[in-house]
């Protein structure tokens, strides 16, 4: 990363942010140990925020500022009301954003982390190798215990970090170091302001960085435990960390939704929809049902992934319709960019053998009107088959969540926040049958466990168990419903058939009379 002005290279602005509480015996030492060599490469300023200490932390820090012994600008602030460890960080990061810093380092005022490591901690940010750098005490074997870390803290740190790695699919050596450096540009892209004011703020910001796809680098740091007083309730902290990691993981599965963990880049069009081809899904059933060489119309084609496979591997002639453009590299025989809430594309629907409506109705404002329009478009095409699917709001996991008082819309799944309507099997059937369609086949589809857990023995087992349970109760255990639907002959079609048949019979009678 290069920092330039119009006339010369600008040194990046670095804020060394020190959170302090009852640190009167250590705060001056910490400030004096900040390496002067940092000033060669950065515009350095330090910020001490005393979080309503009961001692003279503020006075001691302010006295050092007045002595002008420091080679960098020092700001000293005092919170009249204790904001908590996380709340104090929020004020410091807001200060960094407000004053246009490029990087901010979190340092503790109790002397637990060595200021001498600051150059190494910030260097990866300056080189553009990461958006966050964590000092880890666990990267060197036995380093924590030799540095005085109590055994119970060492074991707890290891167990919690293992659990968090499992939940977040990461591989960090430590989640619980408070020695960190952030790119201020990265902080602008995550909602850290929504995080807790408690000690597990550090866990929540890691989750946000991971979910936002931002790069995190660890560097080894020494461990030092002195006579500082620990203000952390270990059991409560561990419980809060576990809940945060679980909530983040279940949000990925579509079971919970918390805005603080909604950190992925804004979805563009249908980018978040993907073809599910490695396990039983509406996509695999469509590939199974559609005959080779058929003419296929996919309404709401979501990037065109399934249509492209039908075109390339089943030699089908495929037309796609969606409100968003096709995904890059996807080619279909025809494509119409259109909002299905407004109208159907002006095409001859009777020309198609299959019409795909995969997870579309739940996104429409008034699906009944849409199905009526589709029925009218198919009034002369009773041979066309509709392959349709939707999520089941009665899925047993969703019912359990409702029982627990959790009616949470999320980024995907049954409670996808883009859904405008939710269906049980009966209401899904009824919307077609009352519009003049006949449902000829219904399939229950198990949860997308491979998508959530990866293709492994556990997801295969869950798919098998869920599939067996669907035979017990399709309504309760189906994650989605897949139906094959045909338009019943319309009155206009029946009348035209009767007229044709009558004309044919009259012609036969006339020919017989001539003989």
C-alpha positions, 0 to 999 in steps of 0.5 A: 500500500502506497501513501502519496500526495500530489507532491511527495510520499506521505507517511501513513497515520498511525494511532496507538490506542491504549485502553486503560483502567486502574493503570496508574502504575504502568501507563507512563511506562507503556507510553515511554516504551513505544519505539521511536523508530516508528516515527521514521515510517509513520505519523504517530499519535497515541490515544489513552482513554481512561475508562472511569478508573478509580485511581490516577491513571488519567492524571499520570498519563496527562502529566507525561503529555505536559512534560513533552517527553514523548516524540509523538502527539499524545491525547488523553481522554477520560470516560466519566462513566465506565464504558466497558472493554468493548465500549472503550474500544468503540470510542477509540476506533471512532476517534481513528476514523474521525481523524483520518488515521490509516492504521490503529493499534490496540494496546493495553495500559496494564503492561501485559503486551510489549510496546516494543513489538509495535513495528512488527505488528503494523508492518504487514498493514503497511505492506498491504499483506493484511487488513488486521494483524494479531499478536499471538502468544500461542505461536511459540510452544510453552511461551505463554506458561514461561511468561507467567500465564496461569495454567487455567487461562492457558487451557481455557484459551486453547479450548476456546480458540479450538472451538472458535476455529471450528465454528468459523472454519479458521486456523488461528493460534489464538483468539484472545490476545488483546494486542491488535492492529487494524487498517482503518479502511477495514474498520469502515467495512464492518459494523463494529459499532454494534458489538458488545461493550463487554470483553468478548468484543474482541471475538465479535470483531474477529467474526466480522473480519472473517465474514467480510473476507478481510485478511488477518495475519498473526505474528508471535509476541512474548507473554508477560503476566505481572501483578495486574488485577484481572477484571474479567469474569472467566466463566462469563467471558467463556460463555459469551465467546461460545454464544457469539461463535455459535450465533455466527455459525448458525447465522451462516446456516440461516437459523439466526440473524444478527446485523452485527454478523451481516458483514459480507459484501453487498450481494450483487444481483443473484450472486448469492444463489448457486447451483446445488448439484452435489446432493438432492435439491430442486436443481438435481431433480430438474436435471433428472426430469427434463428430457434431452433436447427439450425446449426450456424456459426458466423464470427467475433463473438466478444467474442462469447456472441451472439453465446453462447446464441443461443447455450444455449437457442435455442439449436443451434450447434454454431461455432465461428470465430474471430481474438481474443479468446473467452471471459472467460466462453464462450463455443461454439461447435467449435471455430477458431481463425483466421483473416478474412482479410486473409482467411476464416476458412477451414470448410464446409460452406454448413453444416450451416443453418445460417451465422452471420456477425454482424458489421463485414464488416466495420472492414475488409480491403477489404470487397468486396474480403471477400464477394466474398470468402464467395460466393465461399464457399457457391456455393453449399449451396443456402439454407444458410441464412446470417444475416448481419448488419452494422452501417449507416454512413448516420445516421442523427446525424452523418450527423449533426456532418459532417455539423458542421465540426466534422468528428471524429472517436471514441471508439465506434459507427458509427465512431468507429476508428477500422472501415476501411469502412463505408456504406450507405444502398445502398452500403451495399446492393450492396456489396452483390448483386454484389457478387451473393447474394440476399437481402430478407429483410432489417431492420433499427435499431434505435440508442442504446439509452438504452446503452447510457442513461440506461434503462429508460423512456427517452431511451424508448421514443427515441427508439420509436420516432427513430423507427417511423422515420425509416419508414419515411426514413430508410437511414436517421434515421437508426443507423444500417442496418440489412439484411437477405441475401441468395446466389443466385444459382451458375452456378456450382450449377445450372449445377450440378442440371441440370445434376442430373435432366437430368440423372433422366429423362434419367433413367425415359425414359429408364424405360419407354422404357423397359415397 
